[in-house]
Amino acid sequence: MSYKSTHFPRGVTNVKTDTLAGAFPAPWKPATIEYFNDFLLYTAGDWTITTTEAGAGDATEAISSAAAAAGGWLVITNDAADNDNDYLQLQGESFRWSSTSPMWFGMRFKISDATQSDLVFGLQITDTAPLDVTDGLFYIKDDASTSLGFRAEKDGTATSTTIATLEDDTFVTVGFFYNPLDGLFHHFVNDVEVATTVNTNAVDNEDLTVSFGIQNGEAVAKVLTIDWVWAAQNRNDFSWS
């Protein structure tokens, strides 16, 4: 038995005929704005990092050397005091939601303690307090709870939806697809649609960036491990119809 791919010798395109890239034999990358990081490498200078270290040690961000981490894992470990935290936000704010344009976000991750920790990830404005941010499209989990929710938040007013229940040290893939045809954020957990959120209070007047981080819920260091993170949207001048 051999592995076989489907072949299209003349190419495959995602644009209309008689346009700049209409005869280009591959999907046209300028049709979307896209960020994907598999964490084969980690460069601290790519990120705005906000850290609280009240314990005796230091927070760390590093690529995992574990044998299971083939493909790259970013491991974020807090210092060991209660409410110590470590937040990373991608430099620059390259995404802006629009009600008329599709948008995607996804992340595969695990946390060491699904109860005694706060967690946040998604698209947010750059802020020194991502757990209390005023603008963004993001997932959040509070201390003393295993319930993960989604917030579409603008100027401090949010529309919220419960998405999943997290477990200790267990990888999960969570993300959304915003569909401009129905005006809903469609949420997926391990590639299964689990909920939707209306676009009421979705931030449309701020540029956003990829953001994630963890905060201790007790005086014990907590760990957030990220396999990959992805964000994308259509460019404003690209027609989806």
N, C-alpha and C positions, 0 to 999 in steps of 0.2 A: 504494500500500500504506500502511496506517495501523497504528499500534501500538494494540493493544486489551488491556484488562485484563479479568479475570473478575470479574463483579459479583455481590455477594450483598447485595441491597438490605435484607434484614432482619438482616444482620450475621453475624459468625462469632465463636464463643466457645470458650474453652478450659476452662470450668468446668461442673460438673454442674447439671442443672435443679434448681429449688427451693432454690438457695443465694443468698447475698447478691447475687452478680453473674450469676446464672443467666440473666437476661434482658438483660444488658448486651450491646450489639451489636458489641463489639470484644474482642480478647484482653485478659484482665484482668491488668494489670501486677503487682498484688500477689501473683500466683501464684508469681513468681520474684524472687530477688535478683539484680540484673544490673548489671554495670559495663562500659561500652564507651567507648573513647576513640579517635577518628579523628585526633587531633592537628591539628585545625584551629587550636587554641590550645594554649598551654603556660603553666601557672602554676607556678612553682617551689614556692610555698607549699603546693601540694596534695600534695607528696611529701616523704618523709624521704630526704635525699640524703647518701650517704657517699662521700667522695672522697679519693683519695691523689694528691698532686701533688708528685712529687719531681723532675720535670723543670724546665726553665727557664720554662715557661709555665703555663697554667691549663686545666683541663678545662672543657668547655662543653656546655650542653644548649640546643638551639634548634630552632625550626621551620624546615624547609628552604625556601629560596627557589628551588630548582631548578624548571625548567619541568615536569619529569616528576613533581613532587611534588603534583600536583593531588589534593585530598582530604586533604592534610596528612601530613607526615613529621616525626617527632621524631628529630633527629640528635644523638647523644651522642658526643663526641670527647674522648679522654683526653689528658692531658699526656704528654710523650714519654719518660719514664724507664721502665725495665723494672719491671713490677708496678704501675705507676700504674693506677688504676681509678676508675670512676664508677658507683655503684649508686643506683637510684631505687626507693623502695617507697611505695605509695599510703598517705596518712595514714589511720589507723584500720585495724582488722582486721575486715573485714565478712563473711568467709567461714569456715565451719566444715564440714569434710567429715563425712559420716555414711554408714555402709555401706548404709543403707536409702533414701537420697535421691540422685537424679541430680545431677551436677555437670559443668560444662563450662569449658574454658579454651582460648584460642587466641591466636596472635600472628603477624602477618606482618612479616618483618624481613629485614635482610641485615647482614653484617659485612664490613668491608674486608679482613680477613685471616682466612681460615678455619682457618689452622694456628697462627700465632704470636699467639694470643689465648685468654683464658678467657672463657666466656660462661655466663650463668645467667638464667633467666626462668621465671615460673610463679607459684604461690601459696606464700608462705612466712610464717613469723613475722617480725616486724620485728627486724632484726639488723644490726649494723654489718659483718658478714662474710658476705654471702649465699652466697659460694662454699663456705663451711664451716658452713652453717646446720645446726641439729639437728632442725628440724621443717619439713616442707613437702611439697608435691606439685609438682615442678618439673623443668625440663629443664636440663642442664648439659653444657658442653663444656670439656675440659681443654686447656691449652697443649700445643703440639706434636702435636695430634691434630685431625682434621676430623670425628671421630665424636661425634654428639650423643646423649646418653642421657637417660632419665627416672628420677627417684628418687621413690619413696613412702617418706618418712622420718619416723620418730617416735623422739624421745629419742636421736637419734644412730645409730639402726639403720635401714638402708635396704634396700628391694627395688628392684633396678635393671634397666632394659631398654634395649638399644640401639635407637635410633629411626631415625636418618638420618645421611647424610654431607653435610656442608656444603661450599659452594664460595665462593671469594672474590667479594664484591660481587654476590651473586646473591640476589634475593628468594626467600623460601620461607615458606610458611604451615604452622605446626606447632601441634598442639593435641590435647586429649583430651576424651573423653566418658566419664564414669563411669556405668556401667549397674548399678543396684542389683539387677537381675533375675539377672545372672550374676556380680556381684561383681568385675568387671574394669574397668580403665581401658583404653579403646579409643583408640589413638593414630592420628592422621591427619597425613599430609604432603601438602600441596597437594590436600587433600580426598580422599585415598586412604588407606584403613586399612592400616597397615603392621605393627602389633604390638599386643599386649595386655600388661597388667601385673596380676598378682593384687593384692588389696588388703591382703596381709600387710604390716605396718609402715606402713600409711597412717595419718597423724596424725588422731586423733579427739578429742584433748583440748586442742587449741590453736586459737585464732582465727587466720586467715591473711589475707594481703593480696597484692595484685598487686605483683610484684617483677621487676626486670630490671636488667642491668648488664653491663659488659665490663671486662676487665683485660688490660693489655699482656703479651705473652709475650716481649718484647724491648724494647730502648730505642728504640722507634718508636711514635708515637701510633696507636692503633687506633680505629675508628669503628663504632658500632652505630646503624643506622638502622631505626626502627620505623614502619611504615605504620599499624597499628592493633593494639590489644590488647583482649581480651574475656574476661570471667569471669562465670559465672552458676551458680545452683543453685536448686532448689526450696525454698520456705519449708517449715518443718517441719510447719505446719498445713495444707498443701495436699496432697491425695491424688493420686498419680500413677496410681492404678489405676482 
